[in-house]
Amino acid sequence: MEGPCNMDPSRGYYRFLILFFNCMLTFGSYFCFDMPSVLQDDFTRSENCTNYTIGNTSHETCICEDCLGMSDDDYNLLYAIYAWTNAIVVIGAGFLIDKLGNRLGVFLFSFLCVLGSSTFAVGAMLKGTSYMLPIMLLGRLLFGSGNGSLTIVQNRITAYWFRNKELALAFGITLAFSRLGSVLNFFLTQNFKDIYGLPWTLWGGAMLCGLGFVSAIVVSFLDKMGVRALGDEDNLKSQSKKLKLTDIKDFSLSYWLLALSIMFFYNGVFPFVADASKFIHMKYKMNKDVSAYIAGAVYDVSMILSPFLGGVIDIIGKRGILALLCALLTIPLFGLLAFTKVYPLVCTLWLGITYSFAAASMWPSIPLVVSQATVGTAMGLTTSIQMIGIGVSNLVVGQILGKNESLSDEETLKRWKYVMIFLLANSLACVTVTTFLNITDKRKGGILNISRKQRQQQELEKSVCESETKTDDEEEPLLGRQRHRIN
């Protein structure tokens, strides 16, 4: 049996072994990310509330054994601060990873995920005090600093080991593992909370983030040994030394359009999933367990389809065209949610399909439009742009819904309709940007839409041209010496 030091990194099994532990980096953190969505009623419900006045100030006290009594505005702030933190941190994180390497990144950012999720759980234990919300927000801030940046390291490792191989498939498998965490969250968290209570549920999420830290140790070792065995260590260090943050200005127009496409598409997905459970519960009069399962169907579909779609896209290409089609097909479902009473599972399954195609076509396109040395920086900047958009969207959704405890059901549903119209507007913006992306890509040779066979043919022709040029350069001095002798 081969030991870890005797494994051959050039063989396919080695990169897929790295892929497995790389996937486990974010399994726990994605489970934790959407726990507030499943537990939204427990976070925002208030029971046995009484008002009393001290002097000229009116106070409200609520006794609720296992709920936190947040307003919808405060609840959406939990997602907004995560998004804003990502937007600020990931640019520097991406550059740091490109400059100092993957190993530092996986340890630092997986530790921040553990620290953030633990702080969040501590904050929930302070319910009924003025410290609860600030501590929980601090936890989400630390968690956001780690999870978004950890995803960049994950993508950078995947891009290195699978470039010009099964890149979209590898990205799809990575997404599937992450969404497995999200799916299990939607299926298990509410039942776990009903049995063990809210504090232990949040601490369970923190323990799953600890699993990511263990995976970070393994993938760091495998990555280091593999790069060294392939003889790429010195080359990667040399490229890292040359890298400057100002290299961002040299990114192509295709990259910027791709980043905006990702932002507008995800503006419709993440804010919807964050609030979908409560929306379904209120509009369709379903109990909260069923509402959570239906909201989680977005991730169920993504988990199943992503690896398959990644493998198909690796072969056929058409990344830009698929991105445009995904945006177009997302528009009707927000219209159905806003203006009809079609069964909500239809819409969440629909969104899951378009989301799966978008994720499998958009994110693996980034390494195709930037150099290998700047993949981390490009991923970080894209994540930052994405999170700025999601952060703004979460704030807008929170403002639209407002503090609606005193509103009638009719008025509340009217506000939910405005939320769906806002998400639909983001899908329209994505259609516009992806249209320009395809036009730009076609003018530059169509790198996003060519198939694997066409790309291999281009690389072969390029290799032949470089070989002929090198031969001509070597023959030129010999011809010169021959002419000298004749003269």
C-alpha positions in Angstrom: 0.0 0.0 0.0 1.3 3.4 -0.9 2.1 5.9 1.9 1.3 9.6 1.5 5.0 10.3 0.7 5.0 7.7 -2.1 1.9 8.8 -3.9 2.4 10.2 -7.4 0.9 13.7 -7.7 0.8 13.5 -11.5 -1.8 10.7 -11.3 -5.5 11.4 -11.4 -6.3 9.8 -8.0 -4.0 12.3 -6.3 -5.8 15.4 -7.5 -9.2 13.8 -6.6 -7.9 13.0 -3.1 -7.0 16.6 -2.7 -10.4 17.5 -4.1 -12.2 15.5 -1.4 -10.4 17.1 1.5 -10.7 20.5 -0.3 -14.5 20.0 -0.4 -14.6 19.3 3.3 -13.1 22.7 4.0 -16.4 24.4 3.6 -18.9 21.6 4.4 -19.4 22.8 8.0 -19.3 26.5 7.3 -22.0 26.2 4.6 -24.1 24.3 7.1 -23.7 27.2 9.6 -24.2 30.0 7.0 -27.9 29.4 6.5 -28.8 28.2 10.0 -30.5 31.5 10.7 -32.8 30.9 7.7 -34.1 27.6 9.1 -34.4 29.1 12.6 -35.8 32.5 11.4 -39.0 32.0 13.4 -37.0 31.2 16.5 -34.8 34.3 16.0 -37.6 36.7 15.3 -40.5 35.3 17.4 -41.5 37.1 20.7 -43.8 35.6 23.3 -45.4 36.7 26.5 -44.5 40.4 25.9 -45.5 43.1 28.3 -45.0 46.9 28.1 -44.1 49.0 31.1 -43.0 52.6 31.5 -40.2 54.1 33.6 -40.4 57.8 33.7 -41.1 59.0 30.2 -39.5 55.9 28.5 -41.6 52.9 27.4 -40.0 49.4 27.6 -41.1 46.0 26.4 -40.0 42.8 28.0 -40.6 39.3 26.4 -40.3 36.0 28.1 -39.5 33.3 25.5 -37.8 30.1 26.5 -36.2 29.4 23.2 -36.6 32.4 20.9 -34.5 35.6 20.6 -37.1 38.2 19.7 -35.3 40.0 16.9 -37.0 42.2 14.4 -37.0 41.3 10.7 -34.6 44.2 10.2 -32.2 42.9 12.8 -32.5 39.4 11.4 -31.5 40.5 7.9 -28.6 42.4 9.4 -27.1 39.0 10.3 -26.8 38.3 6.6 -25.9 41.9 5.6 -22.9 42.0 8.0 -21.7 38.7 6.7 -21.9 40.0 3.1 -20.3 43.4 3.9 -17.4 41.7 5.8 -16.8 39.4 2.8 -16.8 42.4 0.5 -14.1 44.1 2.5 -11.9 41.2 3.5 -11.8 38.9 0.4 -10.0 41.4 -1.8 -7.1 41.4 0.6 -7.5 37.7 1.3 -7.3 36.8 -2.4 -4.1 38.9 -2.8 -2.6 37.4 0.4 -3.2 33.9 -0.8 -1.6 34.6 -4.2 1.3 36.2 -2.5 1.9 33.8 0.5 0.4 30.6 -0.8 -2.5 28.3 0.0 -1.2 26.8 3.3 -1.4 30.0 5.3 -4.8 30.7 3.9 -6.5 27.4 4.8 -5.3 27.6 8.4 -6.1 31.2 9.0 -9.6 31.3 7.4 -10.8 27.9 8.7 -9.9 29.1 12.2 -11.9 32.3 11.7 -14.9 30.1 10.7 -14.6 28.2 14.0 -14.1 31.4 16.1 -17.0 33.2 14.4 -19.5 30.4 14.7 -18.6 29.9 18.3 -19.0 33.6 19.1 -22.4 33.6 17.4 -23.5 30.7 19.6 -22.2 32.6 22.7 -24.2 35.6 21.6 -27.4 33.6 21.4 -26.9 32.5 25.0 -27.1 36.1 26.0 -30.7 36.5 25.0 -32.7 39.1 26.9 -29.6 41.3 27.3 -28.4 44.3 25.3 -25.2 42.3 24.5 -27.0 39.6 22.5 -27.3 41.3 19.1 -23.8 42.9 19.1 -22.1 39.6 20.0 -24.0 37.7 17.4 -23.1 40.3 14.8 -19.5 40.1 15.8 -19.7 36.3 15.3 -21.2 36.7 11.8 -18.4 39.3 11.1 -15.7 36.8 12.1 -17.4 34.0 10.4 -17.8 36.0 7.2 -14.1 37.0 7.3 -13.2 33.3 7.3 -15.8 31.6 5.1 -15.7 33.9 2.1 -11.9 33.8 2.1 -11.8 30.1 2.7 -13.8 29.6 -0.4 -11.2 31.6 -2.4 -8.4 29.3 -1.1 -10.6 26.3 -2.0 -11.2 27.6 -5.5 -7.5 28.4 -6.0 -6.4 24.9 -5.0 -9.0 23.5 -7.4 -7.9 25.8 -10.2 -4.3 24.7 -9.8 -4.9 20.9 -9.7 -7.6 20.8 -12.4 -6.7 23.5 -14.9 -7.0 22.2 -18.5 -8.4 19.0 -17.0 -11.8 18.5 -15.3 -12.1 22.1 -14.1 -15.8 22.6 -14.2 -16.4 19.1 -12.9 -14.1 19.8 -9.9 -15.9 23.1 -9.2 -19.2 21.3 -9.5 -18.2 18.7 -6.9 -16.9 21.4 -4.6 -20.2 23.2 -4.8 -22.1 19.9 -4.3 -20.3 19.3 -1.0 -20.9 22.8 0.1 -24.5 22.5 -0.7 -24.7 19.2 1.0 -23.9 21.1 4.2 -26.7 23.6 3.3 -29.2 20.8 2.5 -28.5 18.9 5.7 -29.0 22.2 7.6 -32.5 22.6 6.1 -33.4 19.0 6.9 -31.8 18.6 10.3 -31.5 21.9 12.1 -35.1 22.5 13.0 -35.6 19.0 14.3 -32.3 19.1 16.2 -33.4 22.5 17.8 -36.8 21.0 18.8 -35.0 18.2 20.7 -31.9 19.9 22.1 -32.7 23.6 22.1 -31.4 26.6 20.3 -28.0 27.0 22.1 -26.9 23.4 21.5 -28.0 23.7 17.9 -25.7 26.7 17.2 -22.8 25.0 19.1 -23.3 21.9 16.8 -22.8 24.2 13.8 -19.5 25.4 15.4 -18.3 21.9 15.8 -18.9 21.2 12.1 -16.7 24.2 11.3 -14.1 22.4 13.4 -14.3 19.6 10.9 -13.2 22.1 8.3 -10.1 23.0 10.3 -9.1 19.3 10.4 -9.6 19.1 6.7 -7.4 22.2 6.3 -4.5 20.4 7.9 -4.8 17.4 5.5 -5.3 19.4 2.3 -2.4 21.7 3.2 -0.1 18.7 3.6 -1.2 17.1 0.3 -1.0 20.3 -1.6 2.5 21.1 -0.3 3.9 17.6 -1.1 2.2 17.5 -4.5 3.5 20.9 -5.7 7.0 20.0 -4.5 6.9 16.6 -6.2 5.8 18.2 -9.5 8.7 20.7 -9.3 6.3 23.7 -9.3 7.3 25.1 -5.9 10.0 27.5 -7.1 8.0 28.6 -10.1 4.9 29.5 -7.9 7.1 31.4 -5.5 8.7 33.3 -8.3 5.3 34.3 -9.7 4.1 35.3 -6.2 7.1 37.6 -5.7 6.2 39.5 -9.0 2.6 39.9 -8.1 1.3 43.4 -7.2 -2.1 44.5 -6.1 -2.1 47.0 -9.0 -2.2 44.0 -11.4 -6.0 44.3 -10.9 -6.1 47.2 -13.4 -4.9 44.8 -16.1 -7.9 42.4 -15.8 -9.8 42.1 -19.0 -13.3 43.5 -19.8 -14.5 39.9 -19.9 -13.4 39.4 -16.3 -15.3 42.5 -15.1 -18.5 41.6 -16.9 -18.2 38.0 -15.5 -17.9 39.4 -12.0 -21.0 41.6 -12.4 -22.9 38.7 -13.9 -22.2 36.7 -10.8 -23.2 39.6 -8.5 -26.5 40.2 -10.1 -27.4 36.5 -10.3 -26.6 35.8 -6.7 -28.4 39.0 -5.6 -31.6 37.0 -6.5 -30.6 33.7 -4.9 -29.1 34.3 -1.5 -31.5 37.0 -0.2 -34.4 34.9 -1.4 -33.1 31.8 0.4 -32.4 33.8 3.5 -36.1 34.8 3.8 -37.8 32.1 1.9 -38.8 30.0 4.8 -40.8 32.8 6.5 -42.2 33.9 3.2 -43.6 30.4 2.4 -44.9 30.0 5.9 -46.8 33.3 5.7 -48.1 33.3 2.2 -48.9 29.6 1.7 -50.0 28.9 5.4 -47.6 26.0 5.7 -46.0 24.9 9.0 -42.4 26.0 9.5 -40.8 22.6 9.0 -42.4 22.2 5.6 -41.5 25.8 4.7 -37.9 25.1 5.6 -37.8 22.0 3.5 -39.3 23.8 0.5 -36.9 26.7 0.8 -34.0 24.3 1.0 -35.0 22.7 -2.3 -32.8 25.3 -4.0 -29.7 23.7 -2.5 -31.1 20.1 -2.8 -31.2 20.5 -6.6 -27.8 22.2 -6.7 -26.2 19.5 -4.7 -27.4 16.8 -7.1 -26.9 18.6 -10.4 -23.6 20.5 -9.9 -21.1 17.7 -10.4 -23.0 16.3 -13.5 -23.3 19.8 -15.0 -19.7 20.5 -14.4 -18.6 17.4 -16.3 -20.9 18.3 -19.2 -19.8 21.9 -19.4 -16.1 20.7 -19.3 -16.9 18.9 -22.6 -19.3 21.3 -24.5 -18.1 24.7 -23.2 -20.9 27.3 -23.8 -20.3 28.9 -20.4 -21.3 32.4 -21.5 -24.4 31.2 -23.3 -25.5 29.1 -20.3 -25.0 32.1 -18.0 -27.3 34.2 -20.2 -29.9 31.4 -20.3 -29.9 31.0 -16.5 -30.6 34.7 -16.0 -33.4 34.7 -18.5 -35.0 31.6 -17.0 -34.9 33.0 -13.5 -37.1 36.0 -14.3 -40.4 34.2 -14.5 -40.1 32.4 -11.2 -40.0 35.6 -9.2 -43.0 36.8 -11.1 -44.8 33.6 -10.1 -43.9 34.1 -6.5 -45.0 37.7 -6.5 -48.3 37.5 -8.4 -49.6 33.9 -8.3 -50.2 31.2 -5.7 -48.4 28.4 -7.7 -47.1 25.8 -5.3 -43.8 27.2 -3.9 -41.9 24.0 -4.4 -42.2 24.5 -8.2 -40.4 27.8 -7.9 -37.6 26.6 -5.5 -36.9 23.6 -7.7 -36.8 25.9 -10.7 -34.4 28.3 -9.0 -32.3 25.4 -7.9 -31.8 24.3 -11.5 -30.9 27.8 -12.8 -28.6 28.3 -9.9 -26.8 25.0 -10.6 -26.2 25.9 -14.2 -25.1 29.4 -13.3 -22.6 28.2 -10.6 -21.2 25.5 -12.9 -20.7 27.9 -15.8 -19.8 31.3 -14.1 -17.2 30.5 -11.4 -15.1 28.0 -13.4 -14.9 30.7 -16.1 -12.7 33.0 -13.9 -9.5 31.0 -14.3 -10.0 31.1 -18.1 -10.0 34.9 -18.3 -7.1 35.6 -15.8 -3.5 34.2 -15.4 -2.8 31.4 -13.0 -0.7 33.7 -10.8 -3.7 36.0 -10.2 -6.5 33.4 -9.7 -6.7 34.1 -6.0 -6.9 37.9 -6.4 -9.5 37.5 -9.2 -11.6 35.1 -7.0 -11.3 37.5 -4.1 -12.3 40.5 -6.0 -15.2 38.7 -7.6 -16.4 37.5 -4.2 -16.1 41.1 -2.9 -18.2 42.4 -5.7 -20.7 39.6 -5.2 -20.9 40.2 -1.5 -21.4 44.0 -1.9 -24.4 43.2 -4.1 -25.8 40.6 -1.6 -25.2 43.0 1.3 -27.0 45.8 -0.4 -29.8 43.4 -1.4 -30.2 42.1 2.2 -30.4 45.7 3.5 -33.0 46.5 0.8 -35.1 43.4 1.6 -34.9 44.2 5.4 -36.0 47.8 4.7 -38.9 46.7 2.5 -40.1 44.2 5.2 -39.3 46.5 8.1 -40.5 45.9 11.6 -43.8 44.3 10.5 -45.0 42.9 13.8 -47.9 45.4 13.9 -48.8 45.1 10.2 -51.8 43.1 9.0 -51.2 39.9 7.0 -52.4 41.7 3.8 -49.9 44.5 4.2 -47.1 42.1 5.0 -47.8 40.0 1.9 -47.8 43.2 -0.1 -44.3 43.9 1.2 -43.2 40.4 0.3 -44.5 41.1 -3.3 -42.2 44.1 -3.5 -39.3 42.0 -2.4 -39.9 39.5 -5.2 -40.1 42.4 -7.7 -36.7 43.7 -6.4 -35.2 40.2 -6.9 -36.7 40.1 -10.4 -35.0 43.4 -11.2 -31.6 41.9 -10.3 -32.3 39.0 -12.8 -33.0 41.5 -15.5 -29.7 43.3 -14.8 -28.0 39.9 -15.0 -29.5 39.3 -18.5 -28.1 42.7 -19.7 -24.6 42.1 -18.4 -24.3 38.5 -19.6 -25.4 39.6 -23.1 -22.5 42.1 -23.2 -20.2 39.3 -21.8 -21.0 37.0 -24.7 -20.5 39.8 -27.3 -17.1 40.7 -25.7 -16.0 37.1 -25.5 -16.9 36.4 -29.2 -14.7 39.4 -30.2 -11.8 37.9 -28.3 -12.0 34.4 -29.7 -14.8 32.9 -27.7 -12.7 31.3 -24.9 -15.8 31.0 -22.7 -17.9 29.2 -25.3 -15.5 26.9 -27.0 -15.6 23.1 -26.2 -12.8 21.1 -24.6 -11.8 19.7 -28.0 -11.6 23.1 -29.6 -9.5 24.4 -26.7 -7.1 21.4 -26.9 -6.8 22.1 -30.6 -5.9 25.8 -30.0 -3.3 24.8 -27.4 -1.8 22.3 -29.8 -1.5 24.9 -32.6 0.0 27.4 -30.1 2.5 24.8 -29.0 3.5 24.0 -32.6 3.9 27.7 -33.4 6.1 28.2 -30.3 8.2 25.2 -31.2 8.7 26.5 -34.8 9.7 29.9 -33.5 12.2 28.4 -31.1 13.7 26.3 -34.0 14.0 29.4 -36.2 15.7 31.3 -33.4 18.2 28.4 -32.9 19.0 28.1 -36.6 19.5 31.8 -37.2 23.0 32.0 -35.6 24.1 28.9 -37.5 23.1 30.5 -40.8 24.9 33.6 -39.9 28.2 31.7 -39.2 27.8 29.8 -42.5 27.5 33.1 -44.4 30.5 34.5 -42.6 32.6 31.5 -43.7 31.5 31.9 -47.4 32.4 35.5 -47.4 
